[in-house]
Amino acid sequence: MGDIMKECCCTDKIKQRNKTEKDMIIDRLNRINGQINGIKKMVEDSRYCDDVLMQISAVNNSLKSLGLALIDNHLKTCVKEDIMAGKDDTIDELMKTFERFSR
């Protein structure tokens, strides 16, 4: 797991989020966690493959939606601030993020 964290969390930068933003992200992650637990129960209960696949698709859509919301916020805050400060390497970092996110 350590190698995965190094690959995905490769920066020592931090993002100060206000309570509203944190609560929104945590709420959505809790709902996604609930969906995943529901899928686990479906498998335990021997539910039909197509039903399980539909729920997996719903989780993927939920994660993608959350990711897009985070990208939107990232562009409007972190990226904007870095570019205004002349930190053009942020564009390269963002392109790598888009590449990983679009896989």
GROMACS elastic network, one bead per residue, 0.5 to 0.9 nm:
[ bonds ]
;  ai    aj funct       b0    kb
    1     4     6  0.51818   500
    1     5     6  0.63553   500
    1     6     6  0.87538   500
    2     5     6  0.51485   500
    2     6     6  0.62653   500
    2     7     6  0.87106   500
    3     6     6  0.50227   500
    3     7     6  0.62014   500
    3     8     6  0.86584   500
    4     7     6  0.50973   500
    4     8     6  0.61512   500
    4     9     6  0.81910   500
    5     8     6  0.51807   500
    5     9     6  0.53764   500
    5    10     6  0.75790   500
    6     9     6  0.53592   500
    6    10     6  0.53526   500
    6    11     6  0.86698   500
    7    10     6  0.58593   500
    8    11     6  0.87855   500
    9    12     6  0.81533   500
   11    14     6  0.83377   500
   15    78     6  0.79481   500
   17    20     6  0.80479   500
   17    21     6  0.60201   500
   17    22     6  0.60736   500
   18    21     6  0.54538   500
   18    22     6  0.62494   500
   18    23     6  0.85822   500
   19    22     6  0.51029   500
   19    23     6  0.58998   500
   19    24     6  0.84778   500
   20    23     6  0.51539   500
   20    24     6  0.61571   500
   20    25     6  0.87157   500
   21    24     6  0.51434   500
   21    25     6  0.62868   500
   21    26     6  0.86040   500
   22    25     6  0.52254   500
   22    26     6  0.60398   500
   22    27     6  0.83972   500
   23    26     6  0.51376   500
   23    27     6  0.58638   500
   23    28     6  0.85013   500
   24    27     6  0.51488   500
   24    28     6  0.62210   500
   24    29     6  0.86083   500
   25    28     6  0.52359   500
   25    29     6  0.61349   500
   25    30     6  0.85702   500
   25    66     6  0.75234   500
   25    70     6  0.86471   500
   26    30     6  0.60167   500
   26    31     6  0.85880   500
   27    30     6  0.50986   500
   27    31     6  0.63151   500
   27    32     6  0.87041   500
   28    31     6  0.50836   500
   28    32     6  0.62130   500
   28    33     6  0.85574   500
   28    62     6  0.80857   500
   28    63     6  0.87067   500
   28    66     6  0.73357   500
   29    33     6  0.60313   500
   29    34     6  0.85112   500
   29    62     6  0.89010   500
   29    63     6  0.82491   500
   29    66     6  0.83744   500
   30    34     6  0.61801   500
   30    35     6  0.86649   500
   31    35     6  0.62722   500
   31    36     6  0.87144   500
   31    62     6  0.88544   500
   32    36     6  0.62484   500
   32    37     6  0.86144   500
   32    59     6  0.62452   500
   32    62     6  0.67690   500
   32    63     6  0.73865   500
   33    36     6  0.50600   500
   33    37     6  0.61862   500
   33    38     6  0.85163   500
   33    59     6  0.88229   500
   34    37     6  0.50524   500
   34    38     6  0.61036   500
   34    39     6  0.86889   500
   35    39     6  0.63207   500
   35    40     6  0.87473   500
   35    55     6  0.74170   500
   35    56     6  0.83650   500
   35    58     6  0.81731   500
   35    59     6  0.64948   500
   36    39     6  0.50293   500
   36    40     6  0.63083   500
   36    41     6  0.87051   500
   36    55     6  0.83088   500
   36    56     6  0.78120   500
   36    59     6  0.71110   500
   37    40     6  0.50067   500
   37    41     6  0.62796   500
   37    42     6  0.86276   500
   38    41     6  0.50855   500
   38    42     6  0.61845   500
   38    43     6  0.87620   500
   38    55     6  0.83341   500
   39    43     6  0.63336   500
   39    44     6  0.86283   500
   39    52     6  0.62503   500
   39    53     6  0.88299   500
   39    55     6  0.65563   500
   39    56     6  0.71980   500
   40    43     6  0.52304   500
   40    44     6  0.62453   500
   40    45     6  0.86197   500
   40    52     6  0.89422   500
   41    45     6  0.59915   500
   41    46     6  0.85299   500
   41    47     6  0.87000   500
   42    45     6  0.50186   500
   42    46     6  0.62049   500
   42    47     6  0.51996   500
   42    48     6  0.83045   500
   42    51     6  0.83823   500
   42    52     6  0.66245   500
   43    47     6  0.58546   500
   43    48     6  0.84410   500
   43    49     6  0.85656   500
   43    52     6  0.72992   500
   44    47     6  0.77471   500
   46    49     6  0.84572   500
   47    50     6  0.85452   500
   47    51     6  0.68438   500
   47    52     6  0.68581   500
   48    51     6  0.54300   500
   48    52     6  0.65541   500
   48    53     6  0.88448   500
   49    52     6  0.51620   500
   49    53     6  0.61186   500
   49    54     6  0.86265   500
   50    54     6  0.61231   500
   50    55     6  0.87271   500
   51    54     6  0.51723   500
   51    55     6  0.65182   500
   51    56     6  0.88170   500
   52    55     6  0.52195   500
   52    56     6  0.62907   500
   52    57     6  0.86984   500
   53    57     6  0.61630   500
   53    58     6  0.86286   500
   54    57     6  0.50750   500
   54    58     6  0.63372   500
   54    59     6  0.88522   500
   55    59     6  0.63236   500
   55    60     6  0.86583   500
   56    59     6  0.50947   500
   56    60     6  0.62432   500
   56    61     6  0.86504   500
   57    60     6  0.50466   500
   57    61     6  0.61984   500
   57    62     6  0.86036   500
   58    61     6  0.50836   500
   58    62     6  0.61502   500
   58    63     6  0.86776   500
   59    63     6  0.61595   500
   59    64     6  0.85139   500
   60    63     6  0.51900   500
   60    64     6  0.60925   500
   60    65     6  0.85231   500
   61    64     6  0.50476   500
   61    65     6  0.60126   500
   61    66     6  0.85736   500
   62    65     6  0.51154   500
   62    66     6  0.62341   500
   62    67     6  0.85636   500
   63    66     6  0.51231   500
   63    67     6  0.60532   500
   63    68     6  0.86025   500
   64    68     6  0.61438   500
   64    69     6  0.86380   500
   64   101     6  0.84677   500
   65    68     6  0.51483   500
   65    69     6  0.63052   500
   65    70     6  0.87206   500
   66    69     6  0.50771   500
   66    70     6  0.62648   500
   66    71     6  0.86454   500
   67    70     6  0.50622   500
   67    71     6  0.61398   500
   67    72     6  0.85741   500
   67   101     6  0.79167   500
   68    72     6  0.60655   500
   68    73     6  0.85981   500
   69    72     6  0.50860   500
   69    73     6  0.63122   500
   69    74     6  0.85534   500
   70    73     6  0.51151   500
   70    74     6  0.59493   500
   70    75     6  0.85622   500
   71    75     6  0.60679   500
   71    76     6  0.85505   500
   71    97     6  0.89965   500
   71    98     6  0.88243   500
   72    75     6  0.53044   500
   72    76     6  0.63248   500
   72    77     6  0.87039   500
   73    76     6  0.51309   500
   73    77     6  0.60475   500
   73    78     6  0.79632   500
   74    77     6  0.52870   500
   74    78     6  0.52353   500
   74    79     6  0.61336   500
   74    80     6  0.82100   500
   75    78     6  0.61858   500
   75    80     6  0.60490   500
   75    81     6  0.89511   500
   75    94     6  0.87455   500
   76    79     6  0.65836   500
   76    80     6  0.56580   500
   76    81     6  0.81690   500
   77    80     6  0.53751   500
   77    81     6  0.59799   500
   77    82     6  0.85291   500
   78    81     6  0.52626   500
   78    82     6  0.61069   500
   78    83     6  0.86339   500
   78    90     6  0.88476   500
   79    82     6  0.51259   500
   79    83     6  0.60933   500
   79    84     6  0.84896   500
   79    87     6  0.89161   500
   79    90     6  0.64518   500
   79    91     6  0.76753   500
   79    94     6  0.79737   500
   80    83     6  0.53062   500
   80    84     6  0.61429   500
   80    85     6  0.85874   500
   81    84     6  0.51554   500
   81    85     6  0.61740   500
   81    86     6  0.87613   500
   81    87     6  0.86636   500
   82    86     6  0.63154   500
   82    87     6  0.50609   500
   82    88     6  0.73117   500
   82    89     6  0.87233   500
   82    90     6  0.66198   500
   83    87     6  0.52283   500
   83    88     6  0.58375   500
   83    89     6  0.86428   500
   83    90     6  0.71452   500
   83    91     6  0.81339   500
   84    87     6  0.74637   500
   85    88     6  0.85569   500
   86    89     6  0.87833   500
   87    90     6  0.60056   500
   87    91     6  0.83663   500
   88    91     6  0.57551   500
   88    92     6  0.76402   500
   89    92     6  0.52598   500
   89    93     6  0.64299   500
   89    94     6  0.86853   500
   90    94     6  0.60280   500
   90    95     6  0.85774   500
   91    95     6  0.61839   500
   91    96     6  0.87036   500
   92    95     6  0.51065   500
   92    96     6  0.63762   500
   92    97     6  0.86897   500
   93    96     6  0.52176   500
   93    97     6  0.63253   500
   93    98     6  0.88123   500
   94    98     6  0.61940   500
   94    99     6  0.85577   500
   95    98     6  0.50407   500
   95    99     6  0.61413   500
   95   100     6  0.86815   500
   96   100     6  0.62335   500
   96   101     6  0.85034   500
   97   100     6  0.51965   500
   97   101     6  0.59787   500
   97   102     6  0.85034   500
   98   101     6  0.50274   500
   98   102     6  0.59674   500
   98   103     6  0.87791   500
   99   102     6  0.53838   500
   99   103     6  0.66993   500
  100   103     6  0.56471   500
